Amino acid sequence: MKVRVNQDACIGCGVCLGVDDKLFQMNDAGYSEAINEVVPEGKEDNAKEAIDSCPTGAIEEVE
């Protein structure tokens, strides 16, 4: 599974960091970004929860 954060949609609310701060971090501009595009094994459920929890839909699963 791969994820990315659409920087144009992110509002920097930090919900994704609350779900798993090992998958997401805040960049210098104050917006979330995926620490690694490829989600580590065993963290897929957290990534899916972050996708579902993002209020702007900025977190996307990519092929």
N, CA and C atoms as an extended XYZ file, in Angstrom:
189
Properties=species:S:1:pos:R:3:atomname:S:1:resname:S:1:resid:I:1 pbc="F F F"
N         0.852       -1.184        0.000 N   MET     1
C         0.000        0.000        0.000 CA  MET     1
C         0.888        1.235        0.000 C   MET     1
N         0.488        2.219       -0.806 N   LYS     2
C         1.197        3.490       -0.861 CA  LYS     2
C         0.211        4.617       -0.578 C   LYS     2
N         0.686        5.659        0.095 N   VAL     3
C        -0.147        6.829        0.372 CA  VAL     3
C         0.628        8.104        0.066 C   VAL     3
N        -0.128        9.151       -0.184 N   ARG     4
C         0.470       10.481       -0.322 CA  ARG     4
C        -0.534       11.498        0.200 C   ARG     4
N        -0.032       12.671        0.524 N   VAL     5
C        -0.877       13.763        0.991 CA  VAL     5
C        -0.899       14.836       -0.091 C   VAL     5
N        -2.092       15.159       -0.568 N   ASN     6
C        -2.279       16.215       -1.551 CA  ASN     6
C        -2.076       17.547       -0.829 C   ASN     6
N        -0.967       18.200       -1.115 N   GLN     7
C        -0.624       19.443       -0.431 CA  GLN     7
C        -1.611       20.576       -0.725 C   GLN     7
N        -2.287       20.518       -1.864 N   ASP     8
C        -3.273       21.550       -2.198 CA  ASP     8
C        -4.546       21.405       -1.365 C   ASP     8
N        -4.817       20.191       -0.865 N   ALA     9
C        -6.031       19.943       -0.089 CA  ALA     9
C        -5.787       19.954        1.414 C   ALA     9
N        -4.553       19.703        1.834 N   CYS    10
C        -4.244       19.610        3.267 CA  CYS    10
C        -4.408       20.967        3.943 C   CYS    10
N        -5.012       20.948        5.143 N   ILE    11
C        -5.167       22.177        5.925 CA  ILE    11
C        -4.289       22.163        7.177 C   ILE    11
N        -3.499       21.095        7.346 N   GLY    12
C        -2.567       21.022        8.472 CA  GLY    12
C        -3.221       20.793        9.816 C   GLY    12
N        -4.363       20.125        9.837 N   CYS    13
C        -5.086       19.934       11.095 CA  CYS    13
C        -4.430       18.903       12.009 C   CYS    13
N        -3.658       17.972       11.450 N   GLY    14
C        -2.936       17.002       12.260 CA  GLY    14
C        -3.695       15.752       12.648 C   GLY    14
N        -4.884       15.555       12.108 N   VAL    15
C        -5.650       14.347       12.433 CA  VAL    15
C        -4.845       13.099       12.088 C   VAL    15
N        -4.174       13.110       10.945 N   CYS    16
C        -3.406       11.934       10.519 CA  CYS    16
C        -2.260       11.627       11.481 C   CYS    16
N        -1.628       12.650       12.027 N   LEU    17
C        -0.577       12.431       13.009 CA  LEU    17
C        -1.154       11.833       14.280 C   LEU    17
N        -2.376       12.220       14.608 N   GLY    18
C        -3.046       11.639       15.756 CA  GLY    18
C        -3.350       10.165       15.564 C   GLY    18
N        -3.584        9.778       14.324 N   VAL    19
C        -3.827        8.366       14.018 CA  VAL    19
C        -2.520        7.594       14.096 C   VAL    19
N        -1.458        8.114       13.477 N   ASP    20
C        -0.161        7.423       13.500 CA  ASP    20
C         0.954        8.391       13.116 C   ASP    20
N         1.697        8.853       14.110 N   ASP    21
C         2.778        9.801       13.840 CA  ASP    21
C         4.048        9.135       13.316 C   ASP    21
N         3.974        7.843       13.058 N   LYS    22
C         5.084        7.147       12.394 CA  LYS    22
C         4.837        7.069       10.884 C   LYS    22
N         3.613        7.403       10.466 N   LEU    23
C         3.277        7.404        9.039 CA  LEU    23
C         3.270        8.810        8.444 C   LEU    23
N         2.953        9.814        9.281 N   PHE    24
C         2.802       11.178        8.795 CA  PHE    24
C         3.572       12.151        9.672 C   PHE    24
N         4.004       13.243        9.058 N   GLN    25
C         4.683       14.312        9.784 CA  GLN    25
C         4.267       15.643        9.189 C   GLN    25
N         4.519       16.705        9.916 N   MET    26
C         4.234       18.043        9.410 CA  MET    26
C         5.499       18.572        8.737 C   MET    26
N         5.337       19.183        7.568 N   ASN    27
C         6.487       19.762        6.879 CA  ASN    27
C         6.710       21.198        7.348 C   ASN    27
N         7.718       21.847        6.811 N   ASP    28
C         8.061       23.208        7.232 CA  ASP    28
C         6.959       24.226        6.945 C   ASP    28
N         6.098       23.908        5.992 N   ALA    29
C         4.992       24.808        5.653 CA  ALA    29
C         3.777       24.587        6.555 C   ALA    29
N         3.836       23.570        7.432 N   GLY    30
C         2.730       23.309        8.349 CA  GLY    30
C         1.681       22.355        7.819 C   GLY    30
N         2.022       21.630        6.772 N   TYR    31
C         1.103       20.662        6.195 CA  TYR    31
C         1.632       19.253        6.390 C   TYR    31
N         0.724       18.315        6.398 N   SER    32
C         1.088       16.917        6.585 CA  SER    32
C         1.737       16.350        5.336 C   SER    32
N         2.610       15.379        5.548 N   GLU    33
C         3.185       14.620        4.457 CA  GLU    33
C         3.447       13.205        4.944 C   GLU    33
N         3.420       12.271        4.026 N   ALA    34
C         3.729       10.887        4.366 CA  ALA    34
C         5.223       10.785        4.614 C   ALA    34
N         5.600       10.126        5.702 N   ILE    35
C         7.017        9.942        5.991 CA  ILE    35
C         7.648        9.048        4.930 C   ILE    35
N         6.964        7.972        4.584 N   ASN    36
C         7.374        7.079        3.499 CA  ASN    36
C         6.161        6.831        2.626 C   ASN    36
N         6.346        6.876        1.327 N   GLU    37
C         5.213        6.628        0.432 CA  GLU    37
C         4.661        5.216        0.630 C   GLU    37
N         5.564        4.257        0.837 N   VAL    38
C         5.147        2.869        1.048 CA  VAL    38
C         4.856        2.678        2.536 C   VAL    38
N         3.639        2.280        2.830 N   VAL    39
C         3.227        2.057        4.221 CA  VAL    39
C         3.878        0.770        4.732 C   VAL    39
N         4.556        0.841        5.886 N   PRO    40
C         5.193       -0.358        6.419 CA  PRO    40
C         4.172       -1.459        6.728 C   PRO    40
N         4.612       -2.683        6.586 N   GLU    41
C         3.756       -3.824        6.880 CA  GLU    41
C         3.221       -3.715        8.302 C   GLU    41
N         1.945       -3.982        8.457 N   GLY    42
C         1.295       -3.901        9.762 CA  GLY    42
C         0.691       -2.542       10.065 C   GLY    42
N         0.966       -1.542        9.219 N   LYS    43
C         0.440       -0.187        9.434 CA  LYS    43
C        -0.675        0.165        8.449 C   LYS    43
N        -1.095       -0.806        7.646 N   GLU    44
C        -2.111       -0.539        6.629 CA  GLU    44
C        -3.426       -0.066        7.226 C   GLU    44
N        -3.850       -0.662        8.340 N   ASP    45
C        -5.109       -0.245        8.969 CA  ASP    45
C        -5.028        1.199        9.445 C   ASP    45
N        -3.883        1.592        9.984 N   ASN    46
C        -3.720        2.976       10.428 CA  ASN    46
C        -3.748        3.930        9.238 C   ASN    46
N        -3.124        3.530        8.137 N   ALA    47
C        -3.135        4.371        6.940 CA  ALA    47
C        -4.566        4.548        6.430 C   ALA    47
N        -5.328        3.464        6.407 N   LYS    48
C        -6.720        3.537        5.959 CA  LYS    48
C        -7.554        4.412        6.897 C   LYS    48
N        -7.290        4.311        8.198 N   GLU    49
C        -8.002        5.161        9.164 CA  GLU    49
C        -7.671        6.632        8.930 C   GLU    49
N        -6.405        6.928        8.653 N   ALA    50
C        -6.012        8.311        8.371 CA  ALA    50
C        -6.699        8.822        7.111 C   ALA    50
N        -6.759        7.981        6.083 N   ILE    51
C        -7.455        8.362        4.841 CA  ILE    51
C        -8.913        8.695        5.148 C   ILE    51
N        -9.567        7.833        5.915 N   ASP    52
C       -10.982        8.028        6.238 CA  ASP    52
C       -11.216        9.205        7.183 C   ASP    52
N       -10.224        9.524        8.010 N   SER    53
C       -10.376       10.565        9.029 CA  SER    53
C       -10.036       11.966        8.536 C   SER    53
N        -9.308       12.058        7.451 N   CYS    54
C        -8.884       13.371        6.963 CA  CYS    54
C       -10.108       14.196        6.565 C   CYS    54
N       -10.290       15.374        7.192 N   PRO    55
C       -11.498       16.156        6.914 CA  PRO    55
C       -11.571       16.732        5.501 C   PRO    55
N       -10.445       16.827        4.826 N   THR    56
C       -10.465       17.383        3.470 CA  THR    56
C       -10.208       16.332        2.397 C   THR    56
N       -10.008       15.085        2.799 N   GLY    57
C        -9.735       14.028        1.830 CA  GLY    57
C        -8.372       14.168        1.177 C   GLY    57
N        -7.436       14.822        1.871 N   ALA    58
C        -6.120       15.082        1.293 CA  ALA    58
C        -5.225       13.847        1.223 C   ALA    58
N        -5.491       12.854        2.056 N   ILE    59
C        -4.663       11.658        2.059 CA  ILE    59
C        -5.246       10.666        1.055 C   ILE    59
N        -4.383       10.225        0.153 N   GLU    60
C        -4.833        9.374       -0.931 CA  GLU    60
C        -4.024        8.090       -0.984 C   GLU    60
N        -4.689        6.986       -1.272 N   GLU    61
C        -3.982        5.749       -1.559 CA  GLU    61
C        -3.601        5.794       -3.031 C   GLU    61
N        -2.355        5.484       -3.325 N   VAL    62
C        -1.894        5.509       -4.709 CA  VAL    62
C        -1.490        4.110       -5.154 C   VAL    62
N        -1.570        3.895       -6.440 N   GLU    63
C        -1.218        2.581       -7.015 CA  GLU    63
C         0.275        2.451       -7.113 C   GLU    63
